């Protein structure tokens, strides 16, 4: 059984080859012809590949090497990472020696250079590869993962928004693994409400900026390259006054080399947070007191620039959840197959068998959506690189822009769902895994409790689960209002598809989509009831169209969007379940042997979808009275929450 110190838990496996579903997604569901065609001439030359098949094999070989390292070295040493201290000494963070060694091994495999441009020493591999690598590493040791994941994300932002002078100064150092990075957004009194951050910058005559303020809960805050979101003037408020700055921690921290020799740190690490989990990752409080910084991108566009990193990070958190869930499931399955009660393994007992089956199915579902999101993000980035070629014909430019637009829309839809579902399901799965271990799960001798401590962060960093739900419901309402006729036609079409003869699996999917449309309709009705006082029939198509037209006219002026905010998480869960089911059905149509996954997921989701729709439609005067009281007591000018 999987005790931390049990030799059975030190069994060495390749985390890539022992998970056939990863290879299935990469070889059957990812279009490598398109990825290879989307390479720039420089990237193609660096890859050394002349065909899409060679390019695919190059990526599979790279992931195989990483999977070997994760399974044979990183995972067996995760317990040691958990035990070793992390502390501050003379202003520097001292990381656990095992983490340092793990990171060095990953750097030797090229983990810091996967997606960067060749001119900086990068391999220019698709974002998909970086995301997949994250699943493997996070299955082995999340603390190590949080020490390695920042190389790619930070270099991508610097490469996209920094001046050539800044790129020349830092990019090679990041891509080589010499310098790591962090992203500083959160403050003690400003978490998700970024428009109210207090850290600010003052521009200097020489073009540099000086930063003042503090940031908290900064992962990898001990790194050299810190990207800081701060106001462009003291006392400024609002997202339109945010700038994105680059601040280097130790000398050399000025591009001109004119540092004060007495200054040891350009910004300081005040403390390392004492956390529930991720004990080998430094989560820091940072202080900026006149710290020299450089503007990245445009003045006042910091929020938009930051979203590029944030959107990537949210997809990557979905892959982190995948890695966590894969390990949790395997631990639980192994224990339940060995533990016997009443003469048979408890894995064969009905309730346990159902629990293990749903763990397996949910992992397959999340992986299917995650890989599609990462693939589309890769296509979008490739298109952006191709569009930099000024010699493109108008026809070719239009073709690439159209492809980028399609990919961008798909990613926008899937990102909050991946982040929300991955986080919430991983947390619940960790609790289920502990419970399946019985009393042993509650002891530190077994690693089930470790995952209960490692997973909660998934619902917090890179945008909380509530923020993902708000983003989802906002986009959902916008889509309906932009094209109400399409929404009505789709809703009516689903009713027909759900009841006409055809593939039983497809019919179940259409029923789920019909219920999703009905839930959105119920939310729209609530908004109208609250704000417009109109009586609308949910049956007549003419009434439905009139309802949406009323919304498109009045939604922006609505004083009370409370129903949308109240039910945002329910809408997000509904859309998550339907999207995951859709991807599983596509997988089943590609490979009929996978149909049972789609069928089980749809079967168990159907009662939950109905329950969520009923909760949206139900009136609760007790809750409404409480919310009305809060609205009445809100100070004049209080900012509305819009997601």
C-alpha positions, 0 to 999 in steps of 0.5 A, a space after each residue: 500500500 502506498 505509504 510515503 516510505 513504503 518501497 512499493 511507492 518507490 516503484 519507478 514508472 514513466 508518467 508519459 507512457 503509463 498514461 495511454 490517454 495522453 498519447 491518444 489525445 496527442 496522436 488522435 485528437 490533435 492536428 499536427 498537420 496544422 501545427 507543423 504548417 503553422 510554424 515559421 520558417 525559423 521554427 521549422 529549421 530549429 525543429 529539424 523536421 521536414 514533415 508533420 509526422 516527424 514533428 509529432 514524433 519529436 514532441 512525443 519523444 521529448 515528453 517521453 523523456 520528461 515522463 521518465 524523469 517525473 516517474 523515476 526521480 521526481 515522484 519518489 522524492 516528493 516525500 523528501 521535498 515535503 520534509 525539507 525546510 524552506 526559509 529566509 537567510 540574509 534576504 534570500 530564500 533558501 529552497 529545499 535542496 531536493 527541489 533545487 536538484 529537481 529543477 536542475 534536472 528539468 532544466 537539463 531537459 530544456 524545461 525553461 526553453 520549450 516555447 521561447 523563440 529560437 533567437 533567444 535559445 528556445 525551441 519554439 514548441 507549441 504551448 500544448 507541449 508546455 501544458 502537457 509537461 505541466 501535467 506530468 510534473 504536477 503529478 510527480 511533485 507540485 512544489 517542483 512544478 511551481 518552481 519550474 513553470 514560471 520560466 515559460 510564462 514569464 519569457 512569453 510576456 517579456 518576448 511579447 511586450 518588452 522593448 528590444 533592449 529589455 529582451 536583449 538583457 533578460 531573455 537569454 538568461 530566462 530561457 537558459 534557466 539562469 533567471 526565473 520569474 514571478 507575477 506580482 498581482 495580489 496585495 494584502 487588501 486587493 485580491 481579485 479587485 485589481 482596479 484597487 491595487 495600491 502599489 504604484 510607479 513613478 516615471 523617472 527622467 531617464 525613462 525608468 520607473 520607481 515602484 512603491 508598495 507591497 505584494 502578497 501571496 506571490 508564487 516564486 517571489 524569490 526569483 530574479 524577474 518579477 512582473 509587477 501590476 501597479 498603478 501608473 501614478 500615486 493614488 490612481 484607481 481603475 483598470 485603465 491606470 494599471 501598468 505592467 512593469 518588469 523589476 529585477 531583484 538582484 544586481 544587475 537590476 538596471 539595463 545601464 549597469 548603474 546600480 548603487 553598489 550599496 543596494 543588495 536587493 532592488 525589492 525585498 522578500 519580507 517573509 515566506 508564507 506558512 502554507 497548508 501545502 506546496 511546502 517546497 514552493 516559496 510563496 512570498 510577501 514582497 516590498 517595493 520601496 523605490 525599486 527600479 522598474 521598466 514598463 512593459 507594453 503601453 502605459 495604462 494597458 497593464 491589465 490587458 497585457 497581464 491577461 495574456 499570462 493569466 489566460 495561459 496560467 489558467 489553462 495550465 492550472 487545468 493541467 495541474 489539476 489533471 496531474 493531481 487527479 491522476 495521482 489521486 486516482 491511482 493511489 485510491 485504486 491501488 489501495 482499494 484493490 489491495 484492501 479486502 473486506 468480506 473476502 473481496 477487494 473493497 474496489 469491488 464493493 458497489 459504492 467504492 466501484 462507482 467512486 473509482 469509475 467516476 474518478 477515471 471518467 472525470 479525468 478522461 473528460 477533463 483531459 479531453 477538454 484541456 488538450 483541445 484548449 491548449 491546442 487552440 491556444 497553440 494555433 492562435 499563437 502560431 497565427 500571431 507569429 505568422 502575422 508578423 510577416 509584413 510580406 503576406 498577401 492580403 488573402 493570406 493575412 485574412 486567412 490567418 486572421 480568421 483561423 486565429 479568431 476561431 481558435 481565440 473564441 474556442 479558448 475563451 469559452 473553454 478557459 474558465 470551464 477548465 480552471 473551474 472544473 479542474 480545481 473543484 473536481 481535484 479538491 473533491 477527488 482528493 477528499 474522496 481519495 482520503 476517505 477511501 483509505 479509511 483511517 489510514 487516509 487520515 494519517 501522515 504515514 500515507 500520502 492521501 492526506 498530502 493531496 488534500 493539502 496540495 489541491 485547494 490552491 487550485 481554486 484560489 490562484 490565477 483567478 478564484 473559482 468564483 472569478 471563473 464563474 463570473 467570466 463564464 456567465 458574463 461571456 454567456 450573456 454577451 453571446 446571447 445579446 450579440 446574436 439573439 436569433 442564433 441563440 433562439 434557433 439553436 435552442 429550438 434545434 436542440 429540442 428537435 435533435 434530442 427527440 429525433 431518431 439517431 445515435 443514443 449517445 448523441 441524443 443524450 448529448 443534445 438533451 444535455 445541451 437543451 437543458 443548458 439552453 433552458 438554464 440560460 433562458 431561466 437566468 435571462 427570465 430572472 434578469 427581466 423579472 428583476 429589472 424590466 418587469 415583463 411577462 415572458 412565455 418560455 414556450 413561444 419562440 416569438 416571446 423568446 426573441 422579444 425577451 432577448 431583444 429587451 435584454 440587449 436594449 436594457 441589460 447595460 442599464 440594469 441596476 440589478 444584475 444580482 441574478 446573474 451573479 448569484 447563479 454564475 457558478 451554477 451556469 459555469 458548472 452546467 457549461 462545464 459538464 456539457 462541454 466535457 460531455 461534448 469532448 468525450 462524445 467526439 472522442 467516442 466517435 473517433 474511437 468507439 472503445 471510448 464510448 463508455 466514458 462518454 455514456 457514464 459521464 452523461 448518465 451521471 451528469 443528467 440529474 446534476 444538470 436538472 438540479 442546477 436548473 431547478 436551483 436557478 429557477 427557484 425563489 428563496 425569499 430568505 436569501 433575497 431579503 438578505 441580498 436586498 439588505 446588503 444592496 440597500 446598505 452599500 455605500 454610494 458609488 460602490 463598484 458593481 461586481 461584473 466579473 
